[in-house]
Amino acid sequence: MKREVPAGPRDVKCDVCKGRKLKAIKSCLVCLASYCQTHIRPHYESEAFKKHKLVNASSNLQQQICSQHHKALEIYCYNDQKCICVVCMGDQHSGHNTVSAAAEMAKKQEELKIKKRDFTQKITDIGKKVQAFRKAVDSHKRSAQAVVEHSDRIFNELIRSIQKRRGEVRELIRAQEKKEIVQINEHIQKLEQELSNLQNENDKLGPLLHTEDNIHFFQNYSSQSGVYLCTTSPRDVNDLLTFENVDKSVSELNSQLVKLCEEHMGKISKKGEVKLSRTIQTFTSMK
């Protein structure tokens, strides 16, 4: 007993220890008492105690006992969806569909295990999507930057009269980039919220899967047994727009403008300027 751990402020104390109370490791639903490692030994060694129901040390033993018949609540009633004692079975629960509370808890815990696996898989899948979208954002930014730089090189070769158009094209690319990134970031936030919700639901299942307290389990089971529905609309990374067509159009525009400048060098008429403006407008409307 000297080697055993004294009971702390939050520990369940041994009901047999005199003086210094040791930490209880088990509680007996028949004796309605808690025992330390030393005083629990008769329950394992004596035939008189071996039929007693032992659970992990609990400070709420009264919740395990029927208040009317003072018997252990070891039966689960399907009709009333609660734990009852053996006397209750022949009394107000006569004719009801009943089963061992331990067996029913084991069954429910198996259901929760399946649900926990589903949550874990969903967490993994959504986590992968979040990472994929984050990589897509970086790639999207690099793609947009590459097109902007290419556009700069092309427009720098043109005469000053189309410098304004170069700015318009640049703004178009940036606007499209900003629009796409805003949408992606919003989708990432939704996925991360979905991930957080699933993680919270998943974390709540852990204590229920490891409890031996029938009452605590069924008091909390119903709130955790519902199916969590994902609300985020599906979207794939491949749905992102690319700037390949913009890049190609800018190159084609460069060739056309060079040819146009050679043909009308120093003589660009108003009509030619209108045609050039239409060409720029056609390019800026491409995605």
N, C-alpha and C positions, 0 to 999 in steps of 0.2 A: 504494500500500500504506500510505502514511502516513495517508491519509484513512480507512482501514478501522478497524473496531472491534477492539481487543485482546480476546482471549478472557478471559471472567470465570471465576470458580471453578466455576460450574455450566454453562458453555458447552462445546460440543464444539470442540476445538482443531484447527487445520489441521495435517495430517501433513507438509506440505511446507515450511512456514515454518521458517526457521532463526532462532535467537535468540528474539526476541519472537514468541510464537504469536498469530496472529489468529483471530478467531471463524470457525469453519467454517459454511458455508451449505448445503452439499450433501455427501452421502456416496455413493460409488460401490460398488455391490455386486460389480462385477467386479474393481476394483482393491483393494477392501477398505480404502479410505482415505477420509478426509474432507478437504475443500478449502475454502479461503476464497474470496472473490469473485475474487481475482486468479488463484489457481492452478486454479480450476475452468474457466477460459476454454478451455484445450485440449480439454476434453470437449465444448464447444459448437462449436469452430472446426475441429478436426482430424477428418478422416474416420475415422481409426483409433480414435477414442474415441466417436464419435457413436452407436454401437450399445451402449455401456455403459449399465447400469441405474442411474440417479440417483434418489436419494430425499432427503428433508430430512435435514439433518445428524443423525447418530445415533451414540451412544456404544456401541451394542449391535450392531455390524456382524456379530459372530460368530454371533449368533442368526439372521441372515439367510442363513447359509451352511450347506449340508449338511455335517455333521461327518464323514461317511463318504467323500463324493466331492468335497468342497470346491467345490461348485457352488451358485449362487444358488437359494434355495428359492422358485421362481417358479411352481410347479405345485401345485394343490390336489387332493388325493385324496378323493373322496366316500366310498369304502369305509372308509378309516381316519380320515377327517375331520381331516386335517392337511396341512401344506405339505411338498412334496418337491421334489427337483431333477430335471432331465431324465434323469439317469443312473438315478435311482431308478425312473423310469417303466418302463424296460426290465429292471429287476432285480427286487426283492422286490414291486414294485407292478405287475408285468406283468399286463395284462388288467383292471386296475382302471378304474373310471370316473373320469376326471380332467378338469380344466379349468384354464385360466390362473388363478393365484391372484389376479391383479389383477381379472380379470373376475368371479370369484366374490365377491371383496370388494365390488366395485361393486354386484353383485346384492344381497348381504346389506345393504349400506348403503342401497339403495333400500327394502328391507323395513323397515329401521330408521327411514327417513324417514317412511314411512307410519305406523309405530307412534308416532313422535314427534308426528306431527300428531294422532293419536288421543289421546295423552296431553295435548297442548296443548288440544284441544277439551274433554276431560274436566275439565281444570284450570279452563278458562273457565266451563264449566257449573256445576261445584261451587262456584266462587267466587261466581257469581251467586246460587246457592241460599243460600250463607252470608250474603250481603248481604240477601237477601230475608227470611231468618229473623231477622236482626238488626233489620231494620225492623219485622218482625212483633212482636218482643218489645217494642219501644218503643210500637207501636200498642196492643198488648195491655195494657201498663201504663197507658197513657192511658185506655183503655176501662174498665179495672178501677177506676181512680181516679175517673173520671166517675160510674160507678155508685155507688161508695162515697159520694161527695159528695151525689149525688141521694138515696141512702138516708138519709144524715144529715139532709138537709133535711126529708124526709118523716117520719122518726121523731121529729124535734124538735117536730113539730106534734102528736104523740100525747101522751096522758097518761103520767105517770111509770110507771104500772103495766106498760107495754110497752117501757120502755127496755132491759130485759134482752134482750128479743127483738131489738131493734135491734142489740145487740152480737153476737147469734148470727148474724144475717144478714150483718153486716160480716165476721165471722170466716169465714163460708162463702165469701164473694166472695174474700177474701184467700187462703183455703186453695186455692180453685180456681185463682186467679191464680198462686200459688206452685207448685202442681202442674204447671200448663201450662208455666210458665217453666222449671222444673227440667227437664221433658221436652225442651223446645225447646233449652235450653242443652246438654243431653247430646247431642242430635242435632247441634247446631252443632259440638261438640267432635269427634264422630265424622266429620262432614264435613271439618273442618279437618285431622284426622289423615289422612283419605283424600286430601285435597288435598296434604298434606305428603308422603305416600307416593308419590303420582303425580309430584310435583315432583322428588323424589329420583330416581325411576326415569327421569324425563325428562332430568334433568341428567346422568345416567350415560351417556346415549346420545350426548351432544355429542362427547366425545373420540373415540368409535368412528367417528363420521361424518367426522371430519377427519384421522384417522391415515393415514399412508402405510406404516406398519409392519405388514406382513402377519402376522407372528408375534404381535405385541401384540394385533392385531385378533382373531385366532382364539382366542387364549388367553382373551380377555375376552368374546367374542361370545356364547358359550353361556349365560353367566350373565345376559345381558341380553336374550336372545331370547325368553324365556317371556312369555306373555300375563299382564299384571297384572289380577287380578279385583277389582272393587270389592265391598266387603263391607257397606257401609252400606245398611240397608233403606230403600226409597224412602218419602218423606213429603213432602207438599205443604203450603205455607203456608196454604192454604185449609182444612186439616184442623183449624186452631185453633178452639176453642170461643169464642163471643162471649157478651156479657152483655146482649144485647138483650132476651131473654126475662125475665132477672132484673129489668131496668129496668122492663119492662112490668108484671111481677107486683107490684113494689113500689108502682107507681102505683095499680094496682087494689086492692092491700091498703089503701092510704091512704084511698081512697074508701069501701071497705067498713068500715074502722075508724071513720071520721068518722060514717058513717050509724049504725053500731052504738052509738057513744058518744051520739049524739043521742037514740036510742030508749031507752037504758038509763042515762041520765045519773044518777049518784048511786045507781043501783040494780043495779049489775052483780052478778048472782048467780053462784053457783058453777057453775051450768050454763053461763051465758054465758061465764065464764072458760075452761071446757073447750072450748067451741066456738071461742073466740078462739085458744086454744092450738093447736087442730087447724088453724086457718087459717094460723097462723105456720109450723107444721110442713110444711104443703102447699107454702107458698112457699119455704121453705128447701130443700126436696127438688128444686126445679126447677133446670134448668141452662140 
